[in-house]
Amino acid sequence: MARFPDSHADITVQLLQSIKQVLGENALDLLISDRESKVYQKYTEALSGIESIEKKLEIIAAKRTEEGYMAEWRKEADDYLLIENHCPYVPQRPNVRDLPVRTE
């Protein structure tokens, strides 16, 4: 057992489960949508004036890594991949990987 266990993901999942149980699925969706809007605004500002897709991906991956998502990007053939190697939402909402990604 770790001396100082990191239970952040467990706490996040428990909070999301409690919100869903106490306030309902709609409240959970509203909470996630609100956070998404705030993150979207922050990233929109950070990417303002950046033209290169590679530079945009570099900035996004760096920001996501700072936020604990262990992000990276790479190009495979004609496709660009933004990979997050850690996400506290996945255990509670496994379909989060199926959500549409904004490419604006």
N, C-alpha and C positions, 0 to 999 in steps of 0.2 A: 504494500500500500504506500502511496506517495506521502511524503512527509507534509507537504502543503498541496493537497489535491486541488485541481482547478475544476470547480463545479459550475462555472459560468453557463456552459451549455445546458446542464441539467436544470439550473434555475430558470433559464430562458424557456425551456420546454415546459416546466411546471407552471410558470406564469401564463404561457399561451394556453395550456390545458385548462387552467383555472378561469381565464377570461372566457374561453369557449363554454365551459360548464356553467359558470355563474351568469354570464351576460349573453351567451348565445354565439352561434357561428357568425352572424352578421357583425357583432361587435369585434370579433377577431379579424374579420375581413376589413372593417373600418380602420382598426389599429394598424394593420399591415399596409393598407393603402395610404394612411397618413404618413407613415414612416417612408414609404416609397416616394411620396411627393416631396418630402423634405430632402431626401437623398438625391432625387432627380434634380432639384433646384441647385443643390450644392455642386453636383457634377456639371451641370449646365454652365454655372459660373466658372468653374475650373477649366472647362474646355473652350470657353469663349475665345474666338479668334484663332483657334488651332485648326488647321486645314488637313494635315496629314493623318490618315487613319492609324498609322503606326504610332505617331506621337500621342494621339488620343488614347489608344490602348495602353501605351506606356504610363500615361498619367492616371488612367482609371485603375490599372493594376497596382500602381504604387499606392494610390489612395485606399483601395480595398485591402491591401496588405497592411497598411497602417491601422485599419479598422479590425484587423484580426482574421481576414478572410483568406490569407495566404494565396493571393491572386497572382496569376501569370498570364501572359498571352503568347500566342505563336501563330505563325502562318503555315497552313498546310495546303499546298497547291494554290488554288484561287480563293481559299477560305481563310478567315481570321477567327481564331478561337480565343475567347476570354474564359479562363478557367479559375474557379474559386475552389480551393481545396478544403475549405472549412466553411460551414454555414449552420448557425444555430437553429434555423427554421426547418431544415430537412427532417429531423426526427419527428417533429410535430406535424409538419405538412409535407409529406413526401412528394406531393404533386407540384411543389414549388419549382422543381426543375422543368416542369411543363409550361410554366407561365411565359407569356410572350415577352420578348425583350425589345425595349424601345431602341431604335437605331437612329434617332434624330441627332 
